[in-house]
Amino acid sequence: MEHHSNIVPWQMLCERKGVKLRVIPMNENGELELDELKKLMNERTRIISVTHVSNVLGTINPVKEIIRLAHEKEIPVLIDGAQAVPHIPVNVQELDADFYVFSGHKIYAPTGIGVLYGKEKWLNAIPPYQGGGEMIQTVTFEKTTYNELPFKFEAGTPDYVGSTALARALEYVESIGMLEIAEYEHELTAYATERLKEIEGIRFFGTAKEKSAVISFLVNNIHPYDMGMLLDKLGIAVRTGHHCAQPLTDSLGIPGTVRASFAFYNTKEEIDKFIEALKRVVMMLS
């Protein structure tokens, strides 16, 4: 269920270092099989990297339990929180995450900026990946020593415009309340799911007990691109395709899905208009 951004970098590392990538299986509901994870971990396991919330299935993974299991074997864990941070409360200290990452544009900030949280012991141990101004302490032709955290990882002139805007975006959602956002979006998702069940031939992908505010589906044999194009003409914005998760759609034997996603600014009235448009499109394409 991982986004390509949590697959490709590890594959590049495999090519460079000869390490081996292992994949945690999931069940038919789109939930990770933690018993299988226990079997995958051994003394050679160096890191576990897993999404907090699936951008396709909406599954909210039990990352706190995954971290606990990994830490029993002294394995660090990186959590991809891009789809979690905008929708549910996140406390990295409570999770005990070693690393937590998310992108700014998912939480109403500009594109091109994001956050990497890391425990101090790991960040001190990791060398900088870029060189330039601000990340140095002293420079001679013989040797360079690096600056303290977080400057060690922030080479050159920082994106102070983007970081200021990201801070305002985070303050904005916190002023509303992440718990309130999560509860309202859960209400919207439950309502939309029940309304979608009115569509004959609909198939849902991702039916985990713990789920975020996305619904992926197909109707009969209608191609998701065709459905998405006609919905767009009717003023309904959905996402179609493999959603940067090709291994997932390949494993399901489908070309992709239609994905409806909800945020705290959406309403039940908008969902009703979506269902009305979807019924019209299905009638046109069936």
VMD Tcl script that draws the C-alpha trace (Angstrom):
set ca {
  {0.00 0.00 0.00}
  {3.04 2.29 0.03}
  {3.30 5.42 -2.08}
  {6.11 5.26 -4.64}
  {8.01 7.83 -2.54}
  {8.39 5.15 0.14}
  {9.49 2.50 -2.35}
  {11.78 4.07 -4.96}
  {14.40 5.57 -2.55}
  {14.84 2.18 -0.88}
  {15.22 0.48 -4.27}
  {17.92 3.03 -5.15}
  {19.66 2.17 -1.88}
  {19.43 -1.52 -2.78}
  {21.21 -0.79 -6.07}
  {23.93 1.28 -4.37}
  {24.55 -0.82 -1.28}
  {23.29 -4.29 -2.17}
  {20.73 -4.30 0.65}
  {17.51 -6.30 0.45}
  {14.01 -4.84 0.47}
  {11.26 -6.82 2.20}
  {7.55 -6.07 2.00}
  {4.98 -6.45 4.78}
  {1.94 -8.35 3.40}
  {-1.61 -7.05 3.80}
  {-4.97 -8.82 3.98}
  {-7.97 -8.41 1.67}
  {-9.32 -5.52 3.76}
  {-6.12 -3.56 3.19}
  {-4.67 -4.07 6.67}
  {-1.03 -4.95 7.34}
  {-0.41 -8.44 8.72}
  {1.66 -7.79 11.83}
  {2.26 -11.50 12.46}
  {4.07 -11.61 9.11}
  {6.04 -8.50 10.04}
  {7.38 -10.33 13.10}
  {8.65 -13.09 10.81}
  {10.32 -10.61 8.46}
  {12.38 -8.92 11.19}
  {15.75 -10.43 12.13}
  {19.19 -9.39 13.34}
  {20.06 -8.06 9.86}
  {17.05 -5.72 9.66}
  {18.33 -2.12 9.61}
  {15.17 -0.01 9.32}
  {11.40 -0.32 8.90}
  {9.62 2.30 6.80}
  {5.84 2.33 6.61}
  {3.01 4.70 5.77}
  {0.84 5.98 8.58}
  {-2.21 6.30 6.29}
  {-2.60 4.77 2.83}
  {-3.35 7.38 0.17}
  {-5.33 4.80 -1.84}
  {-7.05 2.56 0.69}
  {-7.39 5.06 3.53}
  {-6.07 2.45 5.97}
  {-4.75 3.93 9.21}
  {-1.90 1.59 10.09}
  {-1.16 0.63 13.72}
  {2.19 2.43 13.61}
  {2.52 2.65 17.39}
  {2.40 -1.15 17.60}
  {4.78 -1.51 14.64}
  {7.25 0.81 16.35}
  {6.94 -1.13 19.61}
  {7.64 -4.45 17.86}
  {10.61 -2.96 16.00}
  {12.11 -1.37 19.10}
  {12.04 -4.74 20.88}
  {14.71 -5.70 18.33}
  {16.37 -2.25 18.40}
  {15.27 -1.49 14.83}
  {14.55 2.18 14.00}
  {11.27 3.07 12.27}
  {10.49 5.77 9.72}
  {6.85 6.78 9.30}
  {5.52 8.38 6.10}
  {2.93 10.75 7.55}
  {2.00 12.69 4.41}
  {-1.58 11.40 4.46}
  {-1.94 11.30 8.24}
  {-0.94 14.80 9.35}
  {-3.82 16.61 7.54}
  {-6.49 14.24 8.86}
  {-5.68 12.87 12.32}
  {-3.83 14.04 15.44}
  {-0.16 12.98 15.40}
  {2.19 12.94 18.40}
  {5.65 11.70 17.40}
  {6.78 11.37 21.02}
  {3.75 9.29 21.94}
  {4.33 7.07 18.90}
  {8.04 6.86 19.80}
  {8.85 7.28 16.09}
  {12.52 7.46 15.17}
  {11.70 9.44 12.01}
  {8.45 11.01 10.81}
  {8.06 12.78 7.46}
  {5.31 14.72 5.72}
  {4.92 17.14 2.83}
  {3.61 20.67 3.29}
  {1.14 20.83 0.42}
  {-0.97 18.03 1.93}
  {-1.75 20.29 4.88}
  {-2.54 23.49 2.95}
  {1.00 24.89 2.78}
  {2.87 25.66 -0.49}
  {4.43 22.93 -2.61}
  {8.11 22.09 -2.39}
  {8.49 22.08 1.38}
  {8.07 19.39 4.00}
  {9.20 18.18 7.40}
  {11.62 15.49 8.52}
  {11.41 14.81 12.24}
  {14.13 12.60 13.69}
  {15.32 11.60 17.12}
  {18.44 13.51 18.11}
  {20.57 10.37 18.50}
  {19.92 9.35 14.89}
  {20.33 12.84 13.41}
  {23.63 13.26 15.20}
  {24.84 9.93 13.79}
  {23.77 10.60 10.20}
  {26.13 12.61 7.94}
  {24.72 15.56 5.97}
  {23.53 14.72 2.46}
  {24.17 18.21 1.02}
  {27.00 20.69 1.40}
  {26.87 24.49 1.45}
  {26.40 27.51 3.64}
  {24.97 27.25 7.17}
  {25.60 23.50 7.48}
  {29.25 24.08 8.45}
  {30.96 24.98 11.68}
  {34.51 25.45 10.41}
  {36.02 25.03 6.96}
  {39.67 24.58 5.99}
  {41.17 22.93 2.93}
  {42.20 20.08 5.18}
  {38.88 19.44 6.96}
  {35.33 20.69 7.44}
  {33.37 20.27 10.66}
  {29.57 20.38 10.57}
  {27.14 22.63 12.36}
  {24.82 21.49 15.16}
  {21.27 20.28 14.53}
  {19.17 21.15 12.65}
  {21.55 23.32 10.60}
  {23.69 20.31 9.67}
  {20.97 19.23 7.25}
  {19.98 22.67 5.95}
  {22.60 23.63 3.38}
  {22.37 26.95 1.58}
  {19.71 29.64 1.84}
  {16.64 28.04 3.40}
  {13.14 28.26 1.93}
  {12.11 30.79 4.57}
  {9.02 31.79 2.57}
  {7.83 28.20 2.37}
  {8.67 27.44 6.00}
  {6.82 30.53 7.22}
  {3.77 29.57 5.16}
  {3.98 25.98 6.44}
  {4.03 27.25 10.02}
  {0.90 29.35 9.33}
  {-0.86 26.33 7.78}
  {-0.08 24.19 10.83}
  {-1.31 26.93 13.15}
  {-4.50 27.17 11.07}
  {-5.46 23.48 11.38}
  {-4.47 23.47 15.04}
  {-6.78 26.43 15.65}
  {-9.65 24.32 14.30}
  {-8.49 21.26 16.22}
  {-7.09 18.08 14.68}
  {-9.44 15.90 16.74}
  {-12.42 17.93 15.52}
  {-11.17 17.65 11.93}
  {-10.73 13.88 12.27}
  {-14.21 13.37 13.72}
  {-15.92 15.53 11.09}
  {-14.06 13.88 8.19}
  {-14.96 10.45 9.62}
  {-18.62 11.52 9.57}
  {-18.31 12.64 5.94}
  {-16.58 9.41 4.91}
  {-19.23 7.24 6.58}
  {-22.00 9.25 4.92}
  {-20.36 9.05 1.48}
  {-19.77 5.31 1.85}
  {-23.46 4.68 2.56}
  {-24.54 6.86 -0.35}
  {-22.09 5.12 -2.70}
  {-23.63 1.76 -1.81}
  {-26.67 2.94 -3.78}
  {-24.63 2.50 -6.97}
  {-25.21 -0.96 -8.45}
  {-21.98 -2.80 -9.29}
  {-19.71 -0.65 -7.11}
  {-16.55 -2.24 -5.67}
  {-14.70 -0.66 -2.77}
  {-10.95 -1.00 -2.29}
  {-9.83 -0.54 1.31}
  {-12.26 -1.63 4.01}
  {-10.02 -1.50 7.07}
  {-11.63 -0.91 10.45}
  {-9.39 2.11 11.01}
  {-9.78 4.31 7.93}
  {-9.07 7.87 6.84}
  {-11.11 10.21 4.64}
  {-10.62 8.58 1.23}
  {-12.78 6.12 -0.70}
  {-11.36 4.19 -3.66}
  {-13.82 2.40 -5.91}
  {-14.72 1.05 -9.35}
  {-18.14 0.51 -10.89}
  {-18.66 -2.60 -13.01}
  {-16.06 -2.59 -15.81}
  {-16.03 1.17 -16.34}
  {-12.46 2.42 -16.69}
  {-11.52 4.88 -13.93}
  {-10.16 7.42 -16.45}
  {-13.46 7.51 -18.35}
  {-15.43 7.96 -15.14}
  {-13.09 10.64 -13.84}
  {-13.21 12.60 -17.10}
  {-17.01 12.73 -17.17}
  {-17.24 13.56 -13.47}
  {-14.88 16.45 -14.13}
  {-17.20 17.76 -16.85}
  {-19.98 17.73 -14.25}
  {-17.89 19.75 -11.80}
  {-16.82 16.87 -9.56}
  {-13.09 16.57 -8.78}
  {-11.86 13.03 -8.12}
  {-8.48 11.40 -8.59}
  {-8.10 8.45 -10.98}
  {-5.34 5.98 -11.82}
  {-2.83 4.10 -9.70}
  {-2.32 7.03 -7.28}
  {1.47 6.55 -7.20}
  {0.94 3.05 -5.77}
  {1.36 0.74 -8.78}
  {2.39 -2.35 -6.77}
  {-0.94 -2.07 -4.95}
  {-3.15 -1.77 -8.04}
  {-1.14 -4.51 -9.77}
  {-1.69 -6.83 -6.81}
  {-5.43 -6.10 -6.99}
  {-5.45 -6.84 -10.73}
  {-6.95 -3.46 -11.67}
  {-5.75 -0.53 -13.82}
  {-6.45 1.91 -11.01}
  {-9.38 3.30 -9.04}
  {-11.55 6.35 -8.77}
  {-10.71 8.03 -5.47}
  {-12.96 10.47 -3.66}
  {-11.22 12.28 -0.81}
  {-12.69 14.55 1.82}
  {-11.44 17.39 4.00}
  {-12.91 19.49 6.78}
  {-14.17 22.10 4.29}
  {-16.41 19.59 2.46}
  {-20.12 19.12 3.20}
  {-22.77 16.42 2.95}
  {-24.51 18.55 0.33}
  {-21.40 18.30 -1.84}
  {-21.40 14.53 -1.38}
  {-25.04 14.42 -2.52}
  {-24.08 16.32 -5.69}
  {-21.20 13.88 -6.19}
  {-23.55 10.87 -5.92}
  {-26.03 12.48 -8.31}
  {-23.27 13.09 -10.87}
  {-21.83 9.60 -10.40}
  {-25.20 7.95 -11.04}
  {-25.49 9.98 -14.24}
  {-22.01 8.98 -15.38}
  {-22.61 5.29 -14.63}
  {-25.82 5.41 -16.67}
  {-23.94 7.02 -19.57}
  {-21.07 4.49 -19.54}
  {-22.95 1.28 -18.76}
}
mol new
graphics top color blue
foreach p $ca { graphics top sphere $p radius 0.5 }
foreach p [lrange $ca 0 end-1] q [lrange $ca 1 end] { graphics top cylinder $p $q radius 0.2 }
display resetview
